[in-house]
Amino acid sequence: MTIHILTDSTADLGKDLAAEFGVEVIPLTVTLGENAYLDGLEIDQQKLFDLVAQTGVLPKTAAPSVGEFVRFFDRDGESVFIGISSKLSATIQNARLAAAEKGEGRVRVIDSLNLSTGIGLLVLRAAELRAAGRSAAEIEQEILACVPKVRTSFIIDTMEYLYKGGRCSALQALAGSVLKIHPIIEVRADGTLGVKGKARGSREKGLQMMLDDFAADLERLDRRRVFVTHTACPEDAEFLKQEIIRLAAPDEVRITLAGSVISSHCGPRTIGILYLLK
């Protein structure tokens, strides 16, 4: 029986990587003024940043509707859908409602409790399990066991987007700018976001703090794949990639661009290291 591996656009895999692993993606929606765009299809991070610069306001983002999920799940065989943390979006809730309409066992919905390529790590693992001949039930079981093993952290260059998005106060944003504070955000075990640390002064200190945290996990690191995901800072991405290779020599380090939904909340020159533990 055919097994489909499905995810949403906040997994930040990009078209090429999704195609390489045979993953199908449902887009979230980005709305700016009167215009709505499908993440990854009609808008990318560069277009998003250009629009924000022109208008001075952040767009709103929205999960796919239950109806959109019903249509997305309308396929032969069985499906495994892995989506953005239920603590950050209504995506999983809507997916579960749509899956219920398809009947028990047809669509297995997994809450990644993560975002960006923290989801992507689970999605690619699911695709590899499918290639190894595992059943949909076995894939679901193994991915659920992997969910608490994902480590996601990223450094934010400007607090402007957090402020405009209502995720910090004007005073916090001003203090962050004046004191040159670069917050390091982590995805917590419960699928929420929290401040893991604050790099004061140079951005390079923040990059090193993330590398130090990564190095502390070397003994437990699953070396099959590490992601470096960013918004408009390719030089930093290459620097982190080379340092990760030097420290851990993983089988592969993939650099990906954050999509427009993730970029809406973190702004330009955000960069993260995402990996799995054994």
PyRosetta script that sets phi, psi and omega in degrees:
from pyrosetta import init, pose_from_sequence

init()
pose = pose_from_sequence("MTIHILTDSTADLGKDLAAEFGVEVIPLTVTLGENAYLDGLEIDQQKLFDLVAQTGVLPKTAAPSVGEFVRFFDRDGESVFIGISSKLSATIQNARLAAAEKGEGRVRVIDSLNLSTGIGLLVLRAAELRAAGRSAAEIEQEILACVPKVRTSFIIDTMEYLYKGGRCSALQALAGSVLKIHPIIEVRADGTLGVKGKARGSREKGLQMMLDDFAADLERLDRRRVFVTHTACPEDAEFLKQEIIRLAAPDEVRITLAGSVISSHCGPRTIGILYLLK")
pose.set_psi(1, 138.7)
pose.set_omega(1, 179.6)
pose.set_phi(2, -66.3)
pose.set_psi(2, 135.3)
pose.set_omega(2, 175.4)
pose.set_phi(3, -118.9)
pose.set_psi(3, 125.6)
pose.set_omega(3, 179.6)
pose.set_phi(4, -101.8)
pose.set_psi(4, 132.5)
pose.set_omega(4, 174.1)
pose.set_phi(5, -101.9)
pose.set_psi(5, 119.0)
pose.set_omega(5, -172.3)
pose.set_phi(6, -123.0)
pose.set_psi(6, 150.9)
pose.set_omega(6, 175.4)
pose.set_phi(7, -152.0)
pose.set_psi(7, -178.2)
pose.set_omega(7, 176.1)
pose.set_phi(8, -111.1)
pose.set_psi(8, 169.5)
pose.set_omega(8, -171.2)
pose.set_phi(9, -67.5)
pose.set_psi(9, -16.7)
pose.set_omega(9, 178.9)
pose.set_phi(10, -73.6)
pose.set_psi(10, -4.8)
pose.set_omega(10, 174.8)
pose.set_phi(11, -69.4)
pose.set_psi(11, -14.1)
pose.set_omega(11, 173.2)
pose.set_phi(12, 55.3)
pose.set_psi(12, 39.1)
pose.set_omega(12, 178.0)
pose.set_phi(13, -84.0)
pose.set_psi(13, -26.3)
pose.set_omega(13, -175.7)
pose.set_phi(14, 78.8)
pose.set_psi(14, 161.2)
pose.set_omega(14, -174.7)
pose.set_phi(15, -64.1)
pose.set_psi(15, -42.4)
pose.set_omega(15, -174.5)
pose.set_phi(16, -66.8)
pose.set_psi(16, -45.5)
pose.set_omega(16, -178.1)
pose.set_phi(17, -68.9)
pose.set_psi(17, -39.2)
pose.set_omega(17, 176.8)
pose.set_phi(18, -61.7)
pose.set_psi(18, -42.9)
pose.set_omega(18, 179.3)
pose.set_phi(19, -66.2)
pose.set_psi(19, -40.1)
pose.set_omega(19, -179.8)
pose.set_phi(20, -57.8)
pose.set_psi(20, -37.7)
pose.set_omega(20, -177.1)
pose.set_phi(21, -101.1)
pose.set_psi(21, 4.3)
pose.set_omega(21, 178.1)
pose.set_phi(22, 67.0)
pose.set_psi(22, 40.5)
pose.set_omega(22, -179.1)
pose.set_phi(23, -104.0)
pose.set_psi(23, 136.8)
pose.set_omega(23, 178.7)
pose.set_phi(24, -106.6)
pose.set_psi(24, 140.8)
pose.set_omega(24, -168.0)
pose.set_phi(25, -124.5)
pose.set_psi(25, 132.0)
pose.set_omega(25, 171.7)
pose.set_phi(26, -100.3)
pose.set_psi(26, 130.2)
pose.set_omega(26, -176.8)
pose.set_phi(27, -83.6)
pose.set_psi(27, 144.0)
pose.set_omega(27, 164.6)
pose.set_phi(28, -80.1)
pose.set_psi(28, 172.3)
pose.set_omega(28, -177.4)
pose.set_phi(29, -114.0)
pose.set_psi(29, 138.9)
pose.set_omega(29, 175.4)
pose.set_phi(30, -114.6)
pose.set_psi(30, 124.2)
pose.set_omega(30, -178.2)
pose.set_phi(31, -117.3)
pose.set_psi(31, 129.5)
pose.set_omega(31, 177.1)
pose.set_phi(32, -131.3)
pose.set_psi(32, 111.4)
pose.set_omega(32, -176.2)
pose.set_phi(33, 65.3)
pose.set_psi(33, -125.1)
pose.set_omega(33, -179.2)
pose.set_phi(34, -91.0)
pose.set_psi(34, -2.3)
pose.set_omega(34, -172.8)
pose.set_phi(35, -106.8)
pose.set_psi(35, 134.1)
pose.set_omega(35, 177.4)
pose.set_phi(36, -115.7)
pose.set_psi(36, 138.9)
pose.set_omega(36, -177.3)
pose.set_phi(37, -130.1)
pose.set_psi(37, 144.0)
pose.set_omega(37, 175.8)
pose.set_phi(38, -86.8)
pose.set_psi(38, 122.4)
pose.set_omega(38, -177.6)
pose.set_phi(39, -57.6)
pose.set_psi(39, 125.3)
pose.set_omega(39, 177.0)
pose.set_phi(40, 85.3)
pose.set_psi(40, -15.7)
pose.set_omega(40, 179.1)
pose.set_phi(41, -109.0)
pose.set_psi(41, -44.9)
pose.set_omega(41, -176.7)
pose.set_phi(42, -114.3)
pose.set_psi(42, -8.1)
pose.set_omega(42, 179.6)
pose.set_phi(43, -151.4)
pose.set_psi(43, 141.8)
pose.set_omega(43, 173.9)
pose.set_phi(44, -125.1)
pose.set_psi(44, -176.8)
pose.set_omega(44, -174.5)
pose.set_phi(45, -63.9)
pose.set_psi(45, -36.5)
pose.set_omega(45, -178.1)
pose.set_phi(46, -66.8)
pose.set_psi(46, -44.0)
pose.set_omega(46, 177.6)
pose.set_phi(47, -63.0)
pose.set_psi(47, -38.9)
pose.set_omega(47, 178.2)
pose.set_phi(48, -60.2)
pose.set_psi(48, -50.7)
pose.set_omega(48, -177.7)
pose.set_phi(49, -63.2)
pose.set_psi(49, -35.4)
pose.set_omega(49, 177.3)
pose.set_phi(50, -64.0)
pose.set_psi(50, -43.7)
pose.set_omega(50, -179.2)
pose.set_phi(51, -66.8)
pose.set_psi(51, -40.0)
pose.set_omega(51, 178.7)
pose.set_phi(52, -64.1)
pose.set_psi(52, -40.5)
pose.set_omega(52, 179.2)
pose.set_phi(53, -64.2)
pose.set_psi(53, -35.9)
pose.set_omega(53, -178.7)
pose.set_phi(54, -73.7)
pose.set_psi(54, -38.1)
pose.set_omega(54, -172.0)
pose.set_phi(55, -100.5)
pose.set_psi(55, -24.9)
pose.set_omega(55, -178.4)
pose.set_phi(56, 78.3)
pose.set_psi(56, 6.3)
pose.set_omega(56, 178.4)
pose.set_phi(57, -126.5)
pose.set_psi(57, 154.7)
pose.set_omega(57, 177.3)
pose.set_phi(58, -88.6)
pose.set_psi(58, 146.7)
pose.set_omega(58, 175.7)
pose.set_phi(59, -74.5)
pose.set_psi(59, 167.7)
pose.set_omega(59, 172.3)
pose.set_phi(60, -98.9)
pose.set_psi(60, 150.2)
pose.set_omega(60, 178.7)
pose.set_phi(61, -119.8)
pose.set_psi(61, 149.3)
pose.set_omega(61, -176.7)
pose.set_phi(62, -142.8)
pose.set_psi(62, 145.0)
pose.set_omega(62, 176.4)
pose.set_phi(63, -71.3)
pose.set_psi(63, 156.4)
pose.set_omega(63, 170.7)
pose.set_phi(64, -60.2)
pose.set_psi(64, 145.1)
pose.set_omega(64, 179.7)
pose.set_phi(65, -74.0)
pose.set_psi(65, 167.0)
pose.set_omega(65, 176.3)
pose.set_phi(66, -59.2)
pose.set_psi(66, -41.9)
pose.set_omega(66, 179.3)
pose.set_phi(67, -61.6)
pose.set_psi(67, -40.9)
pose.set_omega(67, 177.6)
pose.set_phi(68, -64.3)
pose.set_psi(68, -38.4)
pose.set_omega(68, 177.3)
pose.set_phi(69, -67.3)
pose.set_psi(69, -40.1)
pose.set_omega(69, 178.2)
pose.set_phi(70, -56.4)
pose.set_psi(70, -44.6)
pose.set_omega(70, 178.9)
pose.set_phi(71, -67.9)
pose.set_psi(71, -39.1)
pose.set_omega(71, -179.5)
pose.set_phi(72, -65.1)
pose.set_psi(72, -35.3)
pose.set_omega(72, -178.6)
pose.set_phi(73, -84.4)
pose.set_psi(73, -1.1)
pose.set_omega(73, -177.1)
pose.set_phi(74, -80.4)
pose.set_psi(74, 84.9)
pose.set_omega(74, -177.7)
pose.set_phi(75, -152.0)
pose.set_psi(75, 157.7)
pose.set_omega(75, -179.7)
pose.set_phi(76, -71.3)
pose.set_psi(76, 157.4)
pose.set_omega(76, 176.3)
pose.set_phi(77, 80.2)
pose.set_psi(77, -154.8)
pose.set_omega(77, -178.8)
pose.set_phi(78, -112.7)
pose.set_psi(78, 156.5)
pose.set_omega(78, -179.0)
pose.set_phi(79, -133.1)
pose.set_psi(79, 147.0)
pose.set_omega(79, 171.8)
pose.set_phi(80, -121.0)
pose.set_psi(80, 115.7)
pose.set_omega(80, -179.9)
pose.set_phi(81, -107.5)
pose.set_psi(81, 129.3)
pose.set_omega(81, 179.1)
pose.set_phi(82, -122.0)
pose.set_psi(82, 118.2)
pose.set_omega(82, -173.1)
pose.set_phi(83, -126.2)
pose.set_psi(83, 174.9)
pose.set_omega(83, -178.3)
pose.set_phi(84, -59.6)
pose.set_psi(84, 149.6)
pose.set_omega(84, -178.0)
pose.set_phi(85, -44.9)
pose.set_psi(85, 133.4)
pose.set_omega(85, 178.0)
pose.set_phi(86, -66.2)
pose.set_psi(86, -14.5)
pose.set_omega(86, 177.5)
pose.set_phi(87, -82.9)
pose.set_psi(87, -9.0)
pose.set_omega(87, -175.6)
pose.set_phi(88, -116.9)
pose.set_psi(88, -11.8)
pose.set_omega(88, -173.8)
pose.set_phi(89, -160.2)
pose.set_psi(89, 158.2)
pose.set_omega(89, 174.6)
pose.set_phi(90, -85.0)
pose.set_psi(90, 5.7)
pose.set_omega(90, -175.3)
pose.set_phi(91, -56.8)
pose.set_psi(91, -51.2)
pose.set_omega(91, -178.1)
pose.set_phi(92, -63.4)
pose.set_psi(92, -42.6)
pose.set_omega(92, 179.1)
pose.set_phi(93, -58.0)
pose.set_psi(93, -47.3)
pose.set_omega(93, -179.5)
pose.set_phi(94, -67.0)
pose.set_psi(94, -37.0)
pose.set_omega(94, 178.7)
pose.set_phi(95, -63.9)
pose.set_psi(95, -40.5)
pose.set_omega(95, -179.6)
pose.set_phi(96, -66.1)
pose.set_psi(96, -39.6)
pose.set_omega(96, 177.8)
pose.set_phi(97, -63.5)
pose.set_psi(97, -40.9)
pose.set_omega(97, 178.8)
pose.set_phi(98, -68.9)
pose.set_psi(98, -39.7)
pose.set_omega(98, -179.5)
pose.set_phi(99, -63.1)
pose.set_psi(99, -36.0)
pose.set_omega(99, -180.0)
pose.set_phi(100, -62.7)
pose.set_psi(100, -31.4)
pose.set_omega(100, 179.0)
pose.set_phi(101, -71.3)
pose.set_psi(101, -22.6)
pose.set_omega(101, -177.4)
pose.set_phi(102, -84.2)
pose.set_psi(102, -12.9)
pose.set_omega(102, -180.0)
pose.set_phi(103, 99.9)
pose.set_psi(103, 153.0)
pose.set_omega(103, -174.1)
pose.set_phi(104, -61.9)
pose.set_psi(104, 131.5)
pose.set_omega(104, 175.2)
pose.set_phi(105, 87.9)
pose.set_psi(105, -13.6)
pose.set_omega(105, -179.0)
pose.set_phi(106, -72.3)
pose.set_psi(106, -42.5)
pose.set_omega(106, -179.7)
pose.set_phi(107, -128.9)
pose.set_psi(107, 121.2)
pose.set_omega(107, 177.3)
pose.set_phi(108, -101.3)
pose.set_psi(108, 118.2)
pose.set_omega(108, -175.7)
pose.set_phi(109, -102.6)
pose.set_psi(109, 122.9)
pose.set_omega(109, -178.5)
pose.set_phi(110, -115.4)
pose.set_psi(110, 125.2)
pose.set_omega(110, 175.4)
pose.set_phi(111, -82.1)
pose.set_psi(111, 113.0)
pose.set_omega(111, -178.0)
pose.set_phi(112, -68.8)
pose.set_psi(112, -21.1)
pose.set_omega(112, -171.2)
pose.set_phi(113, 52.9)
pose.set_psi(113, 33.4)
pose.set_omega(113, -175.7)
pose.set_phi(114, -150.6)
pose.set_psi(114, -174.5)
pose.set_omega(114, 177.8)
pose.set_phi(115, -147.0)
pose.set_psi(115, 170.5)
pose.set_omega(115, 177.9)
pose.set_phi(116, 50.4)
pose.set_psi(116, -141.7)
pose.set_omega(116, -176.0)
pose.set_phi(117, -75.1)
pose.set_psi(117, 0.3)
pose.set_omega(117, 164.7)
pose.set_phi(118, -63.0)
pose.set_psi(118, -36.1)
pose.set_omega(118, 170.4)
pose.set_phi(119, -70.9)
pose.set_psi(119, -44.0)
pose.set_omega(119, -177.0)
pose.set_phi(120, -55.9)
pose.set_psi(120, -38.0)
pose.set_omega(120, 177.5)
pose.set_phi(121, -58.1)
pose.set_psi(121, -43.0)
pose.set_omega(121, -179.9)
pose.set_phi(122, -70.3)
pose.set_psi(122, -39.3)
pose.set_omega(122, -178.8)
pose.set_phi(123, -64.5)
pose.set_psi(123, -45.7)
pose.set_omega(123, -179.9)
pose.set_phi(124, -67.4)
pose.set_psi(124, -35.7)
pose.set_omega(124, 175.4)
pose.set_phi(125, -62.5)
pose.set_psi(125, -42.0)
pose.set_omega(125, 177.9)
pose.set_phi(126, -61.2)
pose.set_psi(126, -41.2)
pose.set_omega(126, 178.5)
pose.set_phi(127, -64.0)
pose.set_psi(127, -38.0)
pose.set_omega(127, 177.8)
pose.set_phi(128, -67.8)
pose.set_psi(128, -37.8)
pose.set_omega(128, 177.0)
pose.set_phi(129, -65.4)
pose.set_psi(129, -39.5)
pose.set_omega(129, 175.6)
pose.set_phi(130, -60.7)
pose.set_psi(130, -44.4)
pose.set_omega(130, 179.6)
pose.set_phi(131, -63.2)
pose.set_psi(131, -27.1)
pose.set_omega(131, 179.5)
pose.set_phi(132, -83.6)
pose.set_psi(132, 1.5)
pose.set_omega(132, 175.3)
pose.set_phi(133, 90.8)
pose.set_psi(133, 12.9)
pose.set_omega(133, 180.0)
pose.set_phi(134, -72.9)
pose.set_psi(134, 151.3)
pose.set_omega(134, 176.4)
pose.set_phi(135, -77.2)
pose.set_psi(135, 166.1)
pose.set_omega(135, 178.3)
pose.set_phi(136, -60.6)
pose.set_psi(136, -39.0)
pose.set_omega(136, 179.3)
pose.set_phi(137, -65.0)
pose.set_psi(137, -40.3)
pose.set_omega(137, 179.0)
pose.set_phi(138, -68.4)
pose.set_psi(138, -38.8)
pose.set_omega(138, 177.5)
pose.set_phi(139, -62.2)
pose.set_psi(139, -46.2)
pose.set_omega(139, 179.3)
pose.set_phi(140, -57.8)
pose.set_psi(140, -46.2)
pose.set_omega(140, -177.9)
pose.set_phi(141, -61.9)
pose.set_psi(141, -44.8)
pose.set_omega(141, -178.2)
pose.set_phi(142, -69.5)
pose.set_psi(142, -38.5)
pose.set_omega(142, 179.8)
pose.set_phi(143, -68.7)
pose.set_psi(143, -39.6)
pose.set_omega(143, 176.4)
pose.set_phi(144, -59.8)
pose.set_psi(144, -35.4)
pose.set_omega(144, 177.8)
pose.set_phi(145, -71.0)
pose.set_psi(145, -25.6)
pose.set_omega(145, -179.7)
pose.set_phi(146, -82.6)
pose.set_psi(146, -23.9)
pose.set_omega(146, -174.2)
pose.set_phi(147, -50.1)
pose.set_psi(147, -48.7)
pose.set_omega(147, -178.9)
pose.set_phi(148, -74.4)
pose.set_psi(148, -3.2)
pose.set_omega(148, -178.1)
pose.set_phi(149, -96.0)
pose.set_psi(149, -3.1)
pose.set_omega(149, 179.9)
pose.set_phi(150, -79.5)
pose.set_psi(150, 135.6)
pose.set_omega(150, 175.6)
pose.set_phi(151, -118.3)
pose.set_psi(151, 122.9)
pose.set_omega(151, -177.0)
pose.set_phi(152, -132.5)
pose.set_psi(152, 122.7)
pose.set_omega(152, 173.0)
pose.set_phi(153, -146.0)
pose.set_psi(153, 150.4)
pose.set_omega(153, -178.5)
pose.set_phi(154, -152.7)
pose.set_psi(154, 151.2)
pose.set_omega(154, 179.7)
pose.set_phi(155, -103.2)
pose.set_psi(155, 135.4)
pose.set_omega(155, -179.7)
pose.set_phi(156, -102.0)
pose.set_psi(156, 131.4)
pose.set_omega(156, -175.4)
pose.set_phi(157, -84.2)
pose.set_psi(157, -35.4)
pose.set_omega(157, -179.5)
pose.set_phi(158, -132.5)
pose.set_psi(158, 142.0)
pose.set_omega(158, 179.3)
pose.set_phi(159, -90.6)
pose.set_psi(159, 3.7)
pose.set_omega(159, -177.7)
pose.set_phi(160, -59.2)
pose.set_psi(160, -44.1)
pose.set_omega(160, -177.1)
pose.set_phi(161, -70.8)
pose.set_psi(161, -36.4)
pose.set_omega(161, 175.9)
pose.set_phi(162, -62.9)
pose.set_psi(162, -39.9)
pose.set_omega(162, 179.3)
pose.set_phi(163, -67.0)
pose.set_psi(163, -50.1)
pose.set_omega(163, -179.1)
pose.set_phi(164, -63.0)
pose.set_psi(164, -30.1)
pose.set_omega(164, 179.6)
pose.set_phi(165, -85.8)
pose.set_psi(165, 3.4)
pose.set_omega(165, 177.3)
pose.set_phi(166, 78.3)
pose.set_psi(166, 17.8)
pose.set_omega(166, -176.8)
pose.set_phi(167, -100.1)
pose.set_psi(167, -0.3)
pose.set_omega(167, 169.1)
pose.set_phi(168, -156.5)
pose.set_psi(168, 161.0)
pose.set_omega(168, -176.8)
pose.set_phi(169, -80.8)
pose.set_psi(169, 166.3)
pose.set_omega(169, 177.2)
pose.set_phi(170, -61.5)
pose.set_psi(170, -37.7)
pose.set_omega(170, -180.0)
pose.set_phi(171, -65.9)
pose.set_psi(171, -43.2)
pose.set_omega(171, 178.2)
pose.set_phi(172, -63.4)
pose.set_psi(172, -41.0)
pose.set_omega(172, 179.8)
pose.set_phi(173, -64.8)
pose.set_psi(173, -42.3)
pose.set_omega(173, 178.9)
pose.set_phi(174, -65.2)
pose.set_psi(174, -45.3)
pose.set_omega(174, 179.9)
pose.set_phi(175, -62.4)
pose.set_psi(175, -40.6)
pose.set_omega(175, 179.5)
pose.set_phi(176, -62.9)
pose.set_psi(176, -37.9)
pose.set_omega(176, 179.7)
pose.set_phi(177, -70.7)
pose.set_psi(177, -47.2)
pose.set_omega(177, -177.3)
pose.set_phi(178, -66.0)
pose.set_psi(178, -42.6)
pose.set_omega(178, -176.4)
pose.set_phi(179, -87.7)
pose.set_psi(179, -0.9)
pose.set_omega(179, -178.4)
pose.set_phi(180, 53.9)
pose.set_psi(180, 55.0)
pose.set_omega(180, 177.7)
pose.set_phi(181, -96.4)
pose.set_psi(181, 128.4)
pose.set_omega(181, 177.4)
pose.set_phi(182, -111.9)
pose.set_psi(182, 104.3)
pose.set_omega(182, -178.9)
pose.set_phi(183, -68.7)
pose.set_psi(183, 142.0)
pose.set_omega(183, 171.2)
pose.set_phi(184, -106.2)
pose.set_psi(184, 116.1)
pose.set_omega(184, -175.1)
pose.set_phi(185, -99.7)
pose.set_psi(185, 140.0)
pose.set_omega(185, 175.5)
pose.set_phi(186, -124.9)
pose.set_psi(186, 154.7)
pose.set_omega(186, 170.7)
pose.set_phi(187, -89.2)
pose.set_psi(187, 121.9)
pose.set_omega(187, -178.3)
pose.set_phi(188, -80.8)
pose.set_psi(188, 168.1)
pose.set_omega(188, -176.3)
pose.set_phi(189, -60.7)
pose.set_psi(189, -27.9)
pose.set_omega(189, -178.5)
pose.set_phi(190, -88.2)
pose.set_psi(190, 5.8)
pose.set_omega(190, 177.3)
pose.set_phi(191, 88.2)
pose.set_psi(191, 5.8)
pose.set_omega(191, 176.0)
pose.set_phi(192, -96.5)
pose.set_psi(192, 171.1)
pose.set_omega(192, 178.6)
pose.set_phi(193, -104.5)
pose.set_psi(193, 145.6)
pose.set_omega(193, 176.9)
pose.set_phi(194, -148.2)
pose.set_psi(194, 160.2)
pose.set_omega(194, 178.0)
pose.set_phi(195, -82.6)
pose.set_psi(195, 117.1)
pose.set_omega(195, -179.5)
pose.set_phi(196, -85.5)
pose.set_psi(196, -32.2)
pose.set_omega(196, -180.0)
pose.set_phi(197, -170.1)
pose.set_psi(197, 172.1)
pose.set_omega(197, 178.3)
pose.set_phi(198, -133.3)
pose.set_psi(198, 120.4)
pose.set_omega(198, 177.0)
pose.set_phi(199, -90.9)
pose.set_psi(199, 119.4)
pose.set_omega(199, -179.3)
pose.set_phi(200, -100.6)
pose.set_psi(200, 133.0)
pose.set_omega(200, 179.6)
pose.set_phi(201, 98.5)
pose.set_psi(201, -123.0)
pose.set_omega(201, -173.2)
pose.set_phi(202, -75.9)
pose.set_psi(202, 148.8)
pose.set_omega(202, 175.7)
pose.set_phi(203, -62.2)
pose.set_psi(203, -33.7)
pose.set_omega(203, -178.7)
pose.set_phi(204, -57.8)
pose.set_psi(204, -32.2)
pose.set_omega(204, 177.9)
pose.set_phi(205, -63.1)
pose.set_psi(205, -38.4)
pose.set_omega(205, 178.7)
pose.set_phi(206, -66.6)
pose.set_psi(206, -42.2)
pose.set_omega(206, 177.5)
pose.set_phi(207, -61.1)
pose.set_psi(207, -41.1)
pose.set_omega(207, 179.9)
pose.set_phi(208, -67.7)
pose.set_psi(208, -36.5)
pose.set_omega(208, 177.2)
pose.set_phi(209, -61.0)
pose.set_psi(209, -41.1)
pose.set_omega(209, 177.8)
pose.set_phi(210, -66.0)
pose.set_psi(210, -39.9)
pose.set_omega(210, 178.0)
pose.set_phi(211, -65.2)
pose.set_psi(211, -37.6)
pose.set_omega(211, 177.9)
pose.set_phi(212, -63.9)
pose.set_psi(212, -41.9)
pose.set_omega(212, 177.3)
pose.set_phi(213, -63.9)
pose.set_psi(213, -41.1)
pose.set_omega(213, 177.5)
pose.set_phi(214, -61.9)
pose.set_psi(214, -45.3)
pose.set_omega(214, -178.9)
pose.set_phi(215, -62.2)
pose.set_psi(215, -31.4)
pose.set_omega(215, 179.9)
pose.set_phi(216, -67.3)
pose.set_psi(216, -17.5)
pose.set_omega(216, -179.7)
pose.set_phi(217, -100.8)
pose.set_psi(217, 8.4)
pose.set_omega(217, -172.0)
pose.set_phi(218, -57.7)
pose.set_psi(218, -39.3)
pose.set_omega(218, -177.4)
pose.set_phi(219, -66.5)
pose.set_psi(219, -26.7)
pose.set_omega(219, -178.4)
pose.set_phi(220, -103.4)
pose.set_psi(220, 0.1)
pose.set_omega(220, -172.6)
pose.set_phi(221, -67.8)
pose.set_psi(221, 132.1)
pose.set_omega(221, 168.1)
pose.set_phi(222, -80.9)
pose.set_psi(222, 109.4)
pose.set_omega(222, -170.6)
pose.set_phi(223, -84.3)
pose.set_psi(223, 7.4)
pose.set_omega(223, -178.0)
pose.set_phi(224, -70.1)
pose.set_psi(224, -33.4)
pose.set_omega(224, -175.5)
pose.set_phi(225, -160.7)
pose.set_psi(225, 135.3)
pose.set_omega(225, 172.4)
pose.set_phi(226, -130.6)
pose.set_psi(226, 138.6)
pose.set_omega(226, 176.5)
pose.set_phi(227, -106.9)
pose.set_psi(227, 141.5)
pose.set_omega(227, 164.6)
pose.set_phi(228, -118.5)
pose.set_psi(228, 115.7)
pose.set_omega(228, -175.7)
pose.set_phi(229, -120.5)
pose.set_psi(229, 137.3)
pose.set_omega(229, -171.1)
pose.set_phi(230, -148.3)
pose.set_psi(230, 168.5)
pose.set_omega(230, 171.8)
pose.set_phi(231, -122.1)
pose.set_psi(231, 103.7)
pose.set_omega(231, 170.3)
pose.set_phi(232, 60.1)
pose.set_psi(232, 40.7)
pose.set_omega(232, 172.1)
pose.set_phi(233, -143.7)
pose.set_psi(233, 67.1)
pose.set_omega(233, -175.5)
pose.set_phi(234, -62.5)
pose.set_psi(234, -31.3)
pose.set_omega(234, -179.8)
pose.set_phi(235, -66.5)
pose.set_psi(235, -43.2)
pose.set_omega(235, 177.2)
pose.set_phi(236, -63.5)
pose.set_psi(236, -37.8)
pose.set_omega(236, -179.9)
pose.set_phi(237, -62.8)
pose.set_psi(237, -42.9)
pose.set_omega(237, 179.7)
pose.set_phi(238, -68.0)
pose.set_psi(238, -38.4)
pose.set_omega(238, 177.0)
pose.set_phi(239, -59.9)
pose.set_psi(239, -48.8)
pose.set_omega(239, -179.7)
pose.set_phi(240, -63.1)
pose.set_psi(240, -40.6)
pose.set_omega(240, 179.2)
pose.set_phi(241, -58.2)
pose.set_psi(241, -47.7)
pose.set_omega(241, -178.0)
pose.set_phi(242, -66.5)
pose.set_psi(242, -36.4)
pose.set_omega(242, 178.2)
pose.set_phi(243, -68.7)
pose.set_psi(243, -38.0)
pose.set_omega(243, 177.7)
pose.set_phi(244, -65.0)
pose.set_psi(244, -41.7)
pose.set_omega(244, 176.9)
pose.set_phi(245, -61.9)
pose.set_psi(245, -43.0)
pose.set_omega(245, 179.8)
pose.set_phi(246, -63.7)
pose.set_psi(246, -41.1)
pose.set_omega(246, -176.1)
pose.set_phi(247, -76.6)
pose.set_psi(247, -40.7)
pose.set_omega(247, -167.0)
pose.set_phi(248, -123.4)
pose.set_psi(248, -19.2)
pose.set_omega(248, -176.2)
pose.set_phi(249, 47.2)
pose.set_psi(249, 53.2)
pose.set_omega(249, 178.8)
pose.set_phi(250, -68.5)
pose.set_psi(250, 165.0)
pose.set_omega(250, 178.9)
pose.set_phi(251, -60.6)
pose.set_psi(251, -37.6)
pose.set_omega(251, 176.4)
pose.set_phi(252, -154.9)
pose.set_psi(252, 147.5)
pose.set_omega(252, 171.2)
pose.set_phi(253, -121.9)
pose.set_psi(253, 117.0)
pose.set_omega(253, -178.3)
pose.set_phi(254, -102.6)
pose.set_psi(254, 129.6)
pose.set_omega(254, 173.2)
pose.set_phi(255, -98.7)
pose.set_psi(255, 125.5)
pose.set_omega(255, 176.9)
pose.set_phi(256, -130.0)
pose.set_psi(256, 159.0)
pose.set_omega(256, 176.5)
pose.set_phi(257, -94.8)
pose.set_psi(257, 138.1)
pose.set_omega(257, 173.5)
pose.set_phi(258, -68.6)
pose.set_psi(258, 143.6)
pose.set_omega(258, 177.4)
pose.set_phi(259, -76.7)
pose.set_psi(259, -177.0)
pose.set_omega(259, -174.0)
pose.set_phi(260, -72.9)
pose.set_psi(260, -28.0)
pose.set_omega(260, 178.7)
pose.set_phi(261, -68.7)
pose.set_psi(261, -51.8)
pose.set_omega(261, 178.4)
pose.set_phi(262, -61.0)
pose.set_psi(262, -42.0)
pose.set_omega(262, -179.1)
pose.set_phi(263, -63.8)
pose.set_psi(263, -28.9)
pose.set_omega(263, 179.4)
pose.set_phi(264, -60.8)
pose.set_psi(264, -29.6)
pose.set_omega(264, -174.1)
pose.set_phi(265, -100.6)
pose.set_psi(265, -18.1)
pose.set_omega(265, -176.0)
pose.set_phi(266, -115.2)
pose.set_psi(266, -21.1)
pose.set_omega(266, 176.9)
pose.set_phi(267, 82.1)
pose.set_psi(267, 176.6)
pose.set_omega(267, -178.3)
pose.set_phi(268, -69.8)
pose.set_psi(268, 156.5)
pose.set_omega(268, 177.1)
pose.set_phi(269, 61.2)
pose.set_psi(269, 32.8)
pose.set_omega(269, 168.5)
pose.set_phi(270, -92.0)
pose.set_psi(270, 142.0)
pose.set_omega(270, -179.4)
pose.set_phi(271, -149.2)
pose.set_psi(271, 143.6)
pose.set_omega(271, -177.3)
pose.set_phi(272, -138.1)
pose.set_psi(272, 160.1)
pose.set_omega(272, 171.8)
pose.set_phi(273, -114.6)
pose.set_psi(273, 128.4)
pose.set_omega(273, -175.1)
pose.set_phi(274, -132.9)
pose.set_psi(274, 130.8)
pose.set_omega(274, -175.3)
pose.set_phi(275, -157.8)
pose.set_psi(275, 170.2)
pose.set_omega(275, 179.1)
pose.set_phi(276, -111.1)
pose.set_psi(276, 147.7)
pose.set_omega(276, 170.1)
pose.set_phi(277, -95.4)
pose.set_psi(277, 159.2)
pose.set_omega(277, 179.0)
pose.set_phi(278, -67.5)
pose.dump_pdb("model.pdb")
